Structures are given as C-alpha cells and as structure tokens.
C-alpha cells in the first residue's frame, strides 16, 4: 500500500469559494485587465531603475553554472557488494568520486571508452 497522497482536483465549488475569498480581501484586490497589460518583465523595469550592471547582479542565477549536457554526471542506481561499498566509504568524503575514478580506470584499461 502506498503512503503517497493523491492530489484531488479542485471542484468548481471550491474554486468559486477561493475566488470569492480572494476578491473580498481588501489588501490584495485582483488585477484588472488594464493592469495586467501594463506589466513588464522584472529585468526590463529594473534595468531602467537600476542600470544593467546592478540588475544583472541582482538577477544573477544562484549556484554553479550548468555544465553542457555532455559533461553532466549521470545519476546511477546500481547494486554492489557491501564490502566494496564499505571499503570506498571508509576512505572518507569523496568516496563516490573515487569509485567513479576506479570505474573510469577499468574502462580505459579495457578500451571501453572512446578517446
């Protein structure tokens, strides 16, 4: 039996009740069509207000830049003997990288990788 909750689609009555509640909130009235048409992307507005350099710094993506697809690691789900995994884990942090290096060394020595 699965413990994953199933998401039930919202009924029309629930949708109408939520819409009424949102429209009755005086602190957050719904936007009009005219207001929606006037909206512009944040980058455009911020560039005018702050300049390109400050906008780029503000909207800079966090984290490491994405690698090209050919250089990305592949998530692998495999089974291995416990003693082998334990031996690599015992070498400390970076054991998965060392396991990858061992597999690479084997593949290269057996001419499984193209140069």
N, C-alpha and C positions, 0 to 999 in steps of 0.2 A: 504494500500500500504506500502510495506516495504521500509525502508530507508537504509537497509544493502546493501553495494556494493557487486556485484557479481564479483568474480575474473575470468577473462577470461584467458584461457590457451594461452601460448605464441605460436605464429605461427612460422613455420620453418624459414621464412624470418627474423622475429625479433630475433630469436635465432642466426641465422647466423650473423646478424649485430652486436649483442652484442659480439659474439665470435671474430669477426674481430677487434672490438674496443679494446677488452681486449688484443688480441695478438699484437696489434700495440703500446701498452703502454710500453715505454722503461724502466719505473720504476718498472714494475711488469710483467716480462715475464712469460709465462706459464711454469709449471714444466715439466721436461722430465720424461719419464717412469723410467729411472735410478734414478733420484732424488726421485721420489715417492716411489720406492722400498727401498731406504735407510732410509726413515722416520721411526721414532720410537715414542712410546708414550712419552709425556712430563715427566711423572713420572720416566721413565727409564733414560732419559737424565739428568733430574735434580738431581736424586739420585746420579749419577756418579759425577756430577759437584759440588753439594752442600752437599751431605750426606743425609741419610734417615731422620734424625730429622728435618732439615731445610726444606726438601722437603715436609714432612708431614704437617709442619706448613704453608707452602706456599700454598699447595693444599687443605687445610682443608675446608670442606664444611661450608658455612655460615648458620646462623640461628640456630634454635633449632633442635636437632636431631629428626628424625621421630619416632613417637610412634608406637608400634606394632598395627596392624590393629584393634585388639580387644579393644584397648584403645582410638582410634581416635574418635573425635566428628563427628557427622553426620550433614550435612547441612540440615536444615529443612525449608520448605516453608509452612507456615500454616496461617490460618486466625484466629484472636482472637478479642474479643470485645475491642473497642478503650479505654474504661475506664480502663480495666485490663492492657493493654499495657502501657497506660499513667501512671498508678499507679506505675508500675515497673520502668519505665523510670525516674519518679520523685525521685526515690531513688538514682540516680546518676550513675556514671560509675560502670560497673559490673552488670547492671540490667539483662542482659541475663543469666549470671551465677546464679543470684538469682532466675530467672524464672526456670532455669533448676533444681535448688535445690528444688523449690516448687513442680515441677512435679515429681521429684525423691521421695520426702517425701510422696506425694499422692500415687505413685505406690507402695512404700514399705508398707504403711499403709493398702493398699488394696490387698496385697500379689500378686502383678502383676509381681514382679521381682523375678527371681530365685536367691537363695543365693549362 
